[in-house]
Amino acid sequence: METKNTLELSGQIVKVYPTKKTPFGLLVMSFILEHNSIIEEAGQSRQVKCRIYCIMVDSNFKEAELNNKNVVVHGFLSQNAKMQLVLHINKLNIFG
């Protein structure tokens, strides 16, 4: 069985943290992405809201460019050392 770990999610960036640098010199940008939608589940409409911690490694974006922006992100899920879910972003598109 082939394993998959890919995610596409739209939402608004509601908090951007200061950019950090790894010991290898790569820039790491982190932020909170808030998603709101209405999804059909078992024949019923359901309001879906969530916030997820996201990181992007070696990105060309600046912190001010992303704050309060509507985006679509593509990436994969992992856990950090605190066992929190983290979305690692490979691609980010700003819209709206």
ABEGO torsion letter per residue (X at the ends): XBBBBBBBBBEBBABBBBBBBBAAGBBBBBBBBBBBBBBBBGGBBBBBBBBBBBBBBGBABBAAAABGBBBBBBBBBBBBAAGBBBBBBABBBBBX
